Amino acid sequence: MSASELFSVQGKRVVVSGGTSGIGLMIARAFVENGASVLISSRKAEVCASVAEELSRFGECVAVPENLASEEGCQRLADAVGEIWDSLDVLVNNAGATWGAPLAEHDAAAWDRVLDLNVQGVFHLTRFLRPLLDASVSGEPPHADPARVINVGSIDGLRVPGMETYSYTASKAGMHHLTRHLAWDLSPRITVNAIAPGPFESRMMAATLEAQGEQIAERAPMRRIGSEEDMAGVSMYLASRAASYVTGAVIPVDGGLSTCLATWNPAS
Ligand SMILES: NC(=O)c1ccc[n+]([C@@H]2O[C@H](COP(=O)([O-])OP(=O)(O)OC[C@H]3O[C@@H](n4cnc5c(N)ncnc54)[C@H](OP(=O)(O)O)[C@@H]3O)[C@@H](O)[C@H]2O)c1
């Protein structure tokens, strides 16, 4: 089999939550530019419409605005996807939120706001879209090209970030384990994997990267922050036939930040 077939996402139907900004937009753009049909979703209708219009210059992209921090919002989005498509090949659960506050001030509202989207939203959207994901896979197992769920976790769910983002780190660690649990439940028709990004340009990371971007890049073993190409590569790999035997994996895409001891490197 040729590399272009093995890694192809051509013709796949893909939903990207939070596909209007940052990492979600990087992923949506990669799929659109490589021949997939993409549906993006986030809360603001005008932003959804203008990003879908911009991406449609390169291929097929539509948008359905929705708030995915509630079970009802996830159900509405799944229903809307079902009205457009009769099957779905790839669900990218990317929409996420963060919050930082000192321990004494980290109240229940801040906790719920983050957990509702980062964990519950992932769970409900996956469960409501499962029939459509199932519908893209025919025949008896083993399946050469199963449907895919790709969750966007974080290296903050793998190691402690040194900031007071308690609900965020708990949500991402929880989401990584939910990924493994769903991988078991949804096999063999659907694979479920997570990408754990390090620092990438986005709205969520804008202030941090402006204040400390250079130091963060210096500390990373690969000496830079993540690029659009890095996110395109891992997401298209996980959606392609090349990854059809990979499930329950959490893949750090962080230039080595979470896996190498890089805070002080006497050799550099
Ligand atoms: N950038 C990084 O360095 C980094 C590192 C590790 C992990 N991550 C993860 O990557 C994912 C994307 O984050 P990002 O950094 O790219 O941030 P971002 O630029 O702020 O993008 C977040 C996206 O999620 C959408 N969203 C937020 N709340 C939503 C809701 N309740 N319902 C539906 N959509 C919602 C946003 O659109 P609206 O606000 O219009 O709804 C936006 O499209 C998150 O899961 C984040 O935890 C990012």
The ligand as an ORCA input file, in Angstrom:
! r2SCAN-3c Opt
* xyz 0 1
  N      -3.303     25.685     22.879
  C      -2.620     24.895     23.698
  O      -1.443     25.137     23.954
  C      -3.267     23.661     24.289
  C      -2.444     22.778     25.019
  C      -3.000     21.632     25.537
  C      -4.336     21.333     25.292
  N      -5.123     22.206     24.580
  C      -6.527     21.842     24.331
  O      -6.847     22.116     22.975
  C      -8.247     22.329     22.865
  C      -8.477     23.604     22.069
  O      -8.005     24.712     22.818
  P      -7.247     25.949     22.179
  O      -5.992     26.143     22.939
  O      -7.164     25.808     20.711
  O      -8.208     27.133     22.642
  P      -9.117     28.192     21.883
  O      -8.359     28.891     20.823
  O      -9.700     29.001     23.000
  O     -10.261     27.308     21.206
  C     -11.293     26.706     21.955
  C     -12.430     26.337     21.005
  O     -13.467     25.722     21.769
  C     -14.694     26.445     21.566
  N     -15.510     26.378     22.779
  C     -15.217     26.895     23.997
  N     -16.231     26.661     24.849
  C     -17.177     25.972     24.149
  C     -18.454     25.451     24.470
  N     -18.984     25.577     25.708
  N     -19.150     24.799     23.524
  C     -18.644     24.672     22.260
  N     -17.448     25.134     21.896
  C     -16.724     25.788     22.828
  C     -14.233     27.872     21.244
  O     -15.211     28.639     20.553
  P     -16.304     29.577     21.319
  O     -15.600     30.251     22.434
  O     -16.789     30.496     20.244
  O     -17.385     28.642     21.779
  C     -13.045     27.564     20.346
  O     -13.484     27.219     19.042
  C      -8.792     22.407     24.295
  O      -9.381     21.177     24.639
  C      -7.541     22.643     25.126
  O      -7.682     22.185     26.446
  C      -4.614     23.372     24.085
*
